[in-house]
Amino acid sequence: MHVSFSSAGSIADVGHPWLRGDGLFETIRVQGNVPLLLGRHIARMKRSSEALRYGNPDFDSIEGNATDLANSWTGDMGRMRITLFSDGEFLITIEEFSLASTMPAKLGVAKYTLDEGALLAGHKSLSYAANATLLRFAAESGLSDVVVLNKTGLVAESCIANIFAIIDGRVATPPLASGCLPGIARQLLLEKGLASETELPLDQLFNAEALFLTNSMRGVVPVSSLTEKGRIKNFITHPEVQNLAKRLEELFVLESHA
């Protein structure tokens, strides 16, 4: 693993923001020594840092360190993680990553809801324990991930991705008001007119022609099944999901090399 660390103190200090979960993170695919969509990730982190009153982190330094670390990467593909603490310190790491493990996702529905009005809703916060716990619950049931509903009972996201549904030939994803994370892959699909924002009750997912997840590491991940309280919906391979997966990969590369 390669590491770049900017620190004014020790992370072992009991008052360090890391130990309080007081920080933000971005996860970025490194491909051909290029951190894909780095500018978008930095912009999202900057928006969140301003909203959460982090002061004035040195984002030029963060971006420069991330680019330098990616240039030194000797693996085929890497997972870069940029961690920014509320005091302005940051940590950047790269580790090996492979898309080969990307499989159709088996989804359940979380028993716990997301508070769309919560202070950290929509921010990629280090306070990630709830997501990690839900993923452990999912794994116990042989599932890949779970659909998370908000307090109004509408679909928000999955634990680690944005969720999309194809309904009557139209590609829809929950709006940011649902409490979902403003995902980078999600943003690209919306900007290119390949999807639109729509409030999604859970029943619409069960009636959809296809479901898929997106994040900036794996792109499009098709969903093979959705289960909840004994009901199950299986999804067959949908050509539009395949088309969107290919298109999104093209957008990742084109924008990152522009």
C-alpha positions, 0 to 999 in steps of 0.5 A: 500500500502507498500512503501520503500523510499530511499531519500537524500532530499524532493520530494517536492523540485522544482528541484527534478527529479520526477517533471521533469519526469527525472527517470525510472520505472519498474513494477513487479508482486509479487506472493507468496511474490516473485517479479517475474523476479526481476533480469531482471527488475533490469538489464534493469533499470541498462542498461537504467541508464547507457545509460542516464548517471545516475551516479552510483545508488545503484542497490544492495540496490534497489534489496534488498529493493524490495525483503524485501518489497515483503516478507512483502506483505500480499496480494495474488498478488501485483503490485510492482513499482520501481522508480529510479530518475536520482539523485540515489534516489528510491521509491518502492511501492506495491499495490493489483493486480488481473489477473481477469480483463485481457480481450481480447484487442480491439486495434486501431491505434494511430494517433501519431507516435513514434520517434524510434531515440528519446533519450528516445526510448526503455527506461522505462522512467517516461516521460510517458505522451504521452502513458497516453494520447493515452490510454485516446484517446483509451478509448474514442473510447471504445478501450483497447489500440492502436498500435503505429507506428514509423516514418517509418510507421512500427509497434513498440508497443502498449502504454503499451505492446509489440505486437506479430502477428502470420503470416503463423504459425510464431510468430513475434514481431517488432525488437528493432530498431523499437523503442519498449521497450525491454519488459521482457516477450518479451525477454523471448519468444525470448530467448526460440525460441518461437518468432522471430523479424520481421519488421511489416507493419500495413497491416500485422497485419490486415492479421495476424492469431492472435495478442497478447500483452505481458507485465510482469504484465499480461503475454500474452493478446490476441487481439480480434479486430483491427480497423483503419479508418473504417476497422476492423479485428476480431480475434478468439481465437487462440490455439497458443496464449493460449499455449504461455500464459501458457508457459510464466506463467511457465517461469515467475515462473520457472526463479523467483524461480531458 
